[in-house]
Amino acid sequence: MLRKKEFIAEVARRSGLKKPDARRAIDAFLDVMSEGLKEGRTLALMPRAKIKPVRQTDAGNATVVTTKIRLKDVTVISDEGGLASPED
């Protein structure tokens, strides 16, 4: 399991952000993603992924959203900050 603390550290390392900045960006992303999925909206995070809500259930103190996630092949980020093919 990848815990949030480890996730934040890895995002900070890969992006060059400081951990507090990475934490705020991740929290904002998770808020927007959660709200969108609860509204029944598909998240098209191209070229990496597409997350489609399939079913929603009220679980008392939480909402359970079952999703279908389609992941594309991992794209490598070049040193120049642009997208590069895995061969580069």
Backbone torsions as a table, in degrees:
resi	resn	phi	psi	omega
1	MET	NA	135.0	176.1
2	LEU	-95.3	110.1	-178.4
3	ARG	-79.5	158.3	-175.7
4	LYS	-57.3	-41.5	-179.7
5	LYS	-59.4	-43.8	178.7
6	GLU	-68.0	-39.2	179.7
7	PHE	-61.5	-46.4	179.0
8	ILE	-61.0	-44.8	179.8
9	ALA	-61.0	-41.0	-179.1
10	GLU	-70.4	-40.8	176.8
11	VAL	-63.1	-42.5	178.2
12	ALA	-61.0	-44.5	-179.3
13	ARG	-62.8	-47.2	-176.2
14	ARG	-71.7	-31.4	-175.1
15	SER	-94.8	-18.0	-176.5
16	GLY	83.9	5.2	176.7
17	LEU	-78.0	155.7	171.4
18	LYS	-75.9	152.6	-176.4
19	LYS	-53.7	-43.6	178.9
20	PRO	-62.0	-36.6	178.1
21	ASP	-69.3	-40.9	177.3
22	ALA	-63.3	-40.8	178.8
23	ARG	-60.4	-45.3	179.7
24	ARG	-64.1	-41.4	179.5
25	ALA	-65.4	-43.1	179.5
26	ILE	-66.0	-43.1	178.4
27	ASP	-61.1	-42.0	178.3
28	ALA	-63.9	-44.0	178.3
29	PHE	-59.7	-46.7	-178.9
30	LEU	-64.6	-37.2	176.8
31	ASP	-62.2	-48.9	-179.0
32	VAL	-64.2	-43.5	179.2
33	MET	-62.5	-46.0	-179.1
34	SER	-61.1	-46.1	-179.7
35	GLU	-62.7	-43.3	179.5
36	GLY	-62.5	-44.9	-179.6
37	LEU	-66.1	-39.1	177.6
38	LYS	-62.8	-31.4	178.6
39	GLU	-80.9	-2.9	-179.7
40	GLY	83.4	16.0	-178.1
41	ARG	-88.5	140.9	174.1
42	THR	-82.7	136.5	176.5
43	LEU	-98.6	114.3	177.9
44	ALA	-98.6	95.4	-176.4
45	LEU	-101.8	57.7	-174.6
46	MET	-70.0	144.7	8.5
47	PRO	-93.1	7.5	-171.5
48	ARG	-86.1	-42.8	-171.5
49	ALA	-157.3	162.6	172.4
50	LYS	-136.5	125.4	-177.9
51	ILE	-118.3	117.4	-175.8
52	LYS	-117.3	123.7	176.8
53	PRO	-71.4	135.6	-177.7
54	VAL	-109.0	-41.0	-176.4
55	ARG	-150.7	147.5	179.7
56	GLN	-131.3	134.3	-178.7
57	THR	-133.4	137.0	174.9
58	ASP	-83.1	124.7	-178.7
59	ALA	-114.8	38.4	179.4
60	GLY	82.2	-91.8	-177.7
61	ASN	-93.4	8.5	-179.8
62	ALA	-151.6	162.5	173.2
63	THR	-110.3	126.4	177.9
64	VAL	-97.6	120.3	178.6
65	VAL	-114.0	115.8	175.3
66	THR	-85.9	130.6	-175.2
67	THR	-124.6	160.0	169.6
68	LYS	-110.9	123.7	-177.3
69	ILE	-116.1	125.5	176.7
70	ARG	-110.8	117.0	-179.7
71	LEU	-103.6	133.4	175.2
72	LYS	-85.4	168.0	174.2
73	ASP	-57.2	145.4	-178.8
74	VAL	-63.5	132.2	177.9
75	THR	-99.8	136.7	-179.9
76	VAL	-89.4	136.4	176.8
77	ILE	-92.9	126.7	-178.3
78	SER	-77.4	166.5	179.1
79	ASP	-62.7	-26.4	179.7
80	GLU	-79.7	-2.4	177.8
81	GLY	92.5	-4.9	179.1
82	GLY	-95.3	176.1	177.3
83	LEU	-80.9	140.3	178.7
84	ALA	-131.8	157.2	176.9
85	SER	-75.8	156.3	179.8
86	PRO	-58.9	-20.9	-178.9
87	GLU	-76.2	-19.9	-177.2
88	ASP	-73.5	NA	NA
